[in-house]
């Protein structure tokens, strides 16, 4: 739990060094609006009995997922520069959250948290495999966007890190870069 907190803190400190750029200036508001609707649907479907997930078989969900997976519109056309790092990082975080929401759906009911770590890891992998199969119609669109988003983010992260002055290369920033690399490549 400490690692995500460190990453969040490191990324927050990076964001402070960037001039403010709005998502609207890049034409990203539609993405963030669609994500807000998706997140609301996640909340609503998690409260149903039994809990569920938004499905592309529902027309409204299909439109939202089409927006959330529109690589051409949100990843290919924009000319991302270093000052857009925070907007792109936010979008990639939301894309990853959408994917992980499907992959980790109903995880608590499939994992015995009191089991040994090897058993827990095996149970998590099994649940994720099952969810990949169950939600393949949604993940078919969301996962490629998530991967492409990270691919657009890594060069900006590299540029940012290479432009740091020696006194700005703190342990927390190094840890944040390492965690981002680990997340992007694993």
N, C-alpha and C positions, 0 to 999 in steps of 0.2 A: 504494500500500500504506500510505502514511502517513495518508491520510484515514480509513480504517477504524480505525486505531489511535487517532487523535485523537477520533473519535466515541466509541469504546469508553471512552477515558479520561474524556471529558466526561460521558458517561452514568454512569460509575462514581462520579464526583464528585457528581452529582445524587443518586444513590441514597443516598449517605452522609447527605444532608440530610433524608431521609424516615424517619419512624418505621417500624420493622419491622412488616410486615403479611404474614401467611402466605397462601399461595394457597388453603389449605384454608378460611380464613375467608370467602372469596368463592366457594367451591365449585369451584375451578379444579384441584384435584388430579387429577381425571379427565382433564383436558386434558393436563397435564404427564405423567401416566402413559402416556397414549396416544402422546404425542410420543416418550417414551423407547422405547417398543416400535417406533415408526416408525423412529427413528434407528438402532436395533439392526438392523432389517430393511435399512436403507440400507447399513449396514456389511456385512451378510451378502451382499446381492445384488451389491455392488461387488466382492466377492472371487470371484464365479463367473466362469466362462469360457464365453462372453463375459459381460462385466459386464451387469447388468440393473437393474431398478427394481421396487419393490413395485407390484403391479397390483391394481386393484379387482376383477378377475375372481377373485382369491383371496379366499375368505370372511373370513379373518382380517384381511387388508388392508382389505377393504371396511368392516369394523366400525371399524377404527382411523381410516380416513379419514372415516367418518361422524362420529366423535367430534371429530376435528380440524377439521371444517367445520361444527360445530353452533353457528351464530351465535346462535340463540335462547337456548340454554343458557349460552353463555360470553360473549356480547357484549350481548345485549338485556336479559336479566333482571338481571345484576349492576348495582348502583348504584355505578359507579366514581367515586371521589373522588381528590383529589390524593395522599392517602396510599397509594393503590393503583397509583400510576404505575409503580413498579418491577415489580410483578406483571404489569401489562398490557404493559409494555415487553418483558418476558421472553416473554410469550405471543406478542406480535406478531413478535418476533424468530424464534421457533420456527416460526410460521406462514409467515413469509417464507422461512426456510431450507427448509421443505418444498416450497414453490412453486419456489424457485430450484434445488433438487436435480433436479427434473424438467426445468426449462427448460434447465439447463446440463449435463444428463447427457451423458457421453462427449465433452465439449467438446474435450479435448486431441486427440482423433483427427480433429477437423474443422478445427482452427485451426493454421496455420503461424505459430508465435510469432516467427519470424525475418522475417516479411513486414512491409511498411510498415503503419503504424497504420490507414490507410484500408482496406487489404485485410483486416487482422485484424478490424476492426469489421464489415466485410461478411461475413466467414466466421462470426463469432459470431452475427450477426443471422440468417444462413441456418440455422445449427445450432439456434438457439432456435426459429425457425419450424418446422423439422422436428420438434423435440421437442414443441412445442405440439400439432402434429398427432398425433404418436405417443402422447402421454400426455394427450390431451384428456379422456379419461374420468376421470382423476385430478384434472387441473387444473380441470375443471368444478366441482368441489366446493371445492378448496383455494384457488383464486384469489379467489373472492368473499369468503371468510372473511378472507383476508389484507387485502383492501382495507377491509373493514368494521372490522377490528381497528385499522388505521391511522387510520380515521375516528374511532374511539373514543379513540385515543391523542392525536391532535393537540390537542383542547381542553384536556386535562390538561397537555400541554407548554406550551401558550399560557398557561394559568393559572400554572404554575410560573414561567415566564419573566417574566410581568407582576408577580409577587409578589417578585421579587428586589430586594433593596436595591441602590442604585447601586454600592456597594463589592463586591457579590457578582456583578456583571455583568462577568465576566472574558472575555478573548478566547477562551479555550477553551470556555466555555459558549456564547458567541455562535456560535462555529464549530460546536458540537454542535447547536444549534438550527437553524442554516442547513443543515447536512448532513441533519438529520432532515426538514426541510421539502423539501429537494431529493429525498430518497428517497421521501417521501410523495406528491410531486406530479409525479414523472417516471417 
